[in-house]
Amino acid sequence: MPIFFFSVRHGEDACVSNDGAEFVDHNAAWKEMTGVCGDMIADVSRKLAENAEWQMELLDESKTPVFRIRLVAETLQGTD
């Protein structure tokens, strides 16, 4: 079975899991990633600053990104 690694980045801070997870295929890996991301996103979004980005990636065995989910906070208009 293929081994995948989770990577989380918030601004300049990044953390890549050293413990790989085995999934039957890419579809199973995507389902797990979206579930993990869903569990984390409420807490992340409450702490996200304006004009900041948070992202989670699923990396393959060579640590190449396979999937990426991004949460971006953008200020679209000038503030008073």
C-alpha positions as CSV (number, residue, x, y, z in Angstrom):
1,M,0.0,0.0,0.0
2,P,1.2,3.5,-0.7
3,I,2.5,5.6,2.2
4,F,1.4,9.2,2.6
5,F,2.5,12.0,4.9
6,F,0.6,15.0,6.2
7,S,2.1,18.5,6.0
8,V,0.5,21.6,7.7
9,R,1.7,25.1,7.0
10,H,0.6,28.4,8.7
11,G,2.4,31.4,7.4
12,E,6.1,30.6,7.5
13,D,5.6,27.7,10.0
14,A,5.5,24.2,8.5
15,C,5.3,20.8,10.0
16,V,5.6,17.5,8.1
17,S,4.6,14.3,9.8
18,N,7.4,11.8,10.2
19,D,5.0,9.0,10.6
20,G,3.6,7.9,7.3
21,A,0.0,6.6,6.9
22,E,-0.9,3.8,4.5
23,F,-4.0,4.1,2.3
24,V,-5.3,1.7,-0.3
25,D,-5.4,4.4,-3.0
26,H,-5.6,8.1,-3.7
27,N,-9.4,8.1,-3.1
28,A,-8.9,6.7,0.4
29,A,-6.1,9.1,1.1
30,W,-8.3,12.1,0.0
31,K,-11.2,10.9,2.2
32,E,-8.8,10.7,5.3
33,M,-7.3,14.1,4.5
34,T,-10.7,15.9,4.2
35,G,-11.8,14.2,7.5
36,V,-8.7,15.3,9.3
37,C,-8.9,18.8,7.8
38,G,-12.6,19.1,8.8
39,D,-11.7,18.2,12.4
40,M,-9.0,21.0,12.5
41,I,-10.6,23.8,10.5
42,A,-13.0,25.3,13.1
43,D,-10.1,25.9,15.5
44,V,-7.8,27.1,12.7
45,S,-10.3,29.6,11.3
46,R,-11.0,31.2,14.7
47,K,-7.3,31.9,15.0
48,L,-6.6,33.0,11.4
49,A,-5.4,36.6,11.0
50,E,-6.4,38.8,8.2
51,N,-4.4,38.2,5.0
52,A,-3.1,34.9,6.3
53,E,-3.1,31.4,4.8
54,W,-3.3,28.0,6.3
55,Q,-2.8,24.8,4.3
56,M,-2.7,21.1,4.6
57,E,-1.0,18.9,2.1
58,L,-0.9,15.2,1.6
59,L,2.6,14.1,0.4
60,D,3.5,10.8,-1.3
61,E,6.4,8.6,-0.3
62,S,8.9,11.0,-2.1
63,K,7.3,13.9,-0.1
64,T,5.8,15.3,-3.3
65,P,2.4,17.0,-2.7
66,V,-0.5,15.0,-4.0
67,F,-3.4,17.0,-2.5
68,R,-3.7,20.5,-1.0
69,I,-6.4,22.2,0.9
70,R,-6.0,25.9,1.6
71,L,-7.8,28.3,3.8
72,V,-7.1,31.9,2.8
73,A,-8.2,35.1,4.7
74,E,-8.1,38.2,2.5
75,T,-8.9,41.8,3.1
76,L,-10.7,42.9,-0.1
77,Q,-11.5,46.5,0.8
78,G,-9.5,49.1,2.6
79,T,-10.4,49.5,6.3
80,D,-11.3,52.8,7.9
